[in-house]
Amino acid sequence: MLKQYEEIYKTYFPRVFSFLVKFCGNDELAEELTQETFYQAFLSLRKFKGQSHLFTWLVSIGKNVFYKHLKKNKKDIDSVNIDLVVNVLYSDHLNSPEEMLLKKALVKTIKEKINEIPEKYKNVVILRIYADMPFSQIAETLG
């Protein structure tokens, strides 16, 4: 069983780490989150039913580990570099079907969260993400 864990770790560590670097924008934090992701995955490996690709499952755990990290450190969505999230969504390096599904899920989550914020802040986010406006131009546009 240990050999199997090692193989999973060696195979998927670089991809999970790369995803988390792009997601959080910090190599050191991504390293820590990747370690925690594999720890949580190994604790739950028996629950993995194989209904999705193993990488998809690991990235899902990684996202949850990242969100728990934000909550634990009392940081909110403002601490996430929105440019990095946009880069992940629009990057071409994540091309597998599983990764495309993850992008779609992330877009859906972002849209849901945007809809939850007050209108004046929502407009800023929409102009930044969808119109790719610099903050100075957004300030001028919205007054």
C-alpha positions in Angstrom: 0.0 0.0 0.0 2.9 2.4 0.8 4.3 1.8 -2.7 0.9 2.8 -4.2 0.9 6.0 -2.1 4.4 6.8 -3.3 3.4 6.3 -6.9 0.4 8.6 -6.6 2.5 11.2 -4.8 5.3 11.2 -7.4 2.8 11.2 -10.3 0.5 13.9 -9.2 2.5 16.2 -6.9 3.9 18.4 -9.7 0.4 19.0 -11.2 -1.3 19.6 -7.9 1.5 21.9 -6.8 1.3 23.8 -10.2 -2.4 24.2 -9.8 -2.1 25.6 -6.3 0.7 28.0 -7.2 -1.6 29.5 -9.8 -4.5 29.4 -7.5 -2.8 31.1 -4.5 0.1 32.9 -6.1 2.7 31.9 -3.6 5.2 29.0 -4.1 5.8 28.5 -0.4 2.1 28.4 0.5 1.4 26.2 -2.4 4.1 23.7 -1.2 2.4 23.6 2.2 -1.1 23.3 0.7 0.1 20.5 -1.6 1.5 18.6 1.3 -1.7 19.0 3.2 -3.7 18.0 0.1 -1.9 14.7 -0.2 -2.2 14.1 3.6 -5.9 14.6 3.4 -6.1 12.5 0.2 -4.2 9.6 1.8 -6.5 9.7 4.8 -9.5 9.5 2.4 -8.1 7.3 -0.3 -10.4 4.4 0.5 -13.4 6.7 -0.1 -12.3 7.4 -3.6 -14.7 5.5 -5.8 -13.0 6.2 -9.2 -16.0 8.1 -10.5 -13.7 10.9 -11.6 -10.0 11.0 -12.5 -7.7 10.9 -9.5 -6.2 14.3 -10.5 -9.6 15.9 -10.4 -10.2 14.5 -7.0 -6.8 15.7 -5.7 -7.4 19.2 -7.0 -10.8 19.3 -5.4 -9.2 18.4 -2.1 -6.5 21.0 -2.8 -9.1 23.7 -3.3 -10.8 22.8 0.0 -7.5 22.8 1.8 -6.9 26.3 0.3 -10.3 27.6 1.4 -9.8 26.2 4.9 -6.4 27.9 5.0 -8.1 31.2 4.2 -10.8 30.7 6.8 -8.2 29.7 9.4 -6.2 32.8 8.8 -9.3 35.0 8.7 -8.6 36.1 5.2 -11.4 36.6 2.8 -11.7 36.7 -1.0 -9.8 40.0 -1.1 -6.6 38.1 -0.2 -6.9 36.0 -3.3 -5.1 37.6 -6.2 -8.0 37.9 -8.7 -5.5 38.2 -11.6 -4.1 34.7 -10.7 -7.6 33.2 -10.6 -8.3 34.7 -14.0 -5.0 33.4 -15.4 -5.9 29.9 -14.2 -9.3 30.1 -15.8 -8.0 31.3 -19.2 -4.7 29.5 -19.3 -4.1 26.9 -22.0 -1.8 24.7 -19.9 -4.7 22.9 -18.2 -6.2 21.1 -21.2 -7.4 17.7 -20.1 -11.2 17.1 -19.8 -10.9 16.9 -16.1 -9.1 20.2 -15.8 -11.7 21.8 -18.2 -14.4 20.6 -15.8 -12.6 22.1 -12.9 -12.4 25.4 -14.7 -16.1 25.3 -15.4 -16.8 24.6 -11.7 -14.5 27.4 -10.7 -16.3 29.8 -13.0 -19.6 28.8 -11.6 -18.5 29.3 -8.1 -17.0 32.7 -8.9 -20.3 33.8 -10.6 -22.3 32.6 -7.6 -20.0 34.5 -5.2 -20.1 37.6 -7.3 -23.9 37.6 -7.2 -23.7 37.5 -3.4 -21.8 40.8 -3.0 -23.5 44.2 -2.9 -24.1 45.9 -6.3 -21.5 48.6 -6.0 -18.7 46.0 -5.4 -20.1 43.6 -7.9 -19.7 46.2 -10.7 -16.0 46.6 -9.8 -15.4 42.8 -10.0 -17.3 42.4 -13.2 -15.4 45.3 -14.9 -12.1 43.9 -13.7 -12.7 40.3 -14.6 -14.9 40.4 -17.7 -13.9 43.8 -19.2 -10.2 43.5 -18.1 -10.3 47.1 -17.0 -7.4 48.4 -14.9 -8.6 49.6 -11.4 -7.9 53.3 -12.3 -10.3 53.1 -15.3 -12.9 51.3 -13.2 -12.7 54.1 -10.6 -13.2 56.7 -13.3 -16.1 54.7 -14.9 -17.9 54.2 -11.6 -17.0 57.5 -10.1 
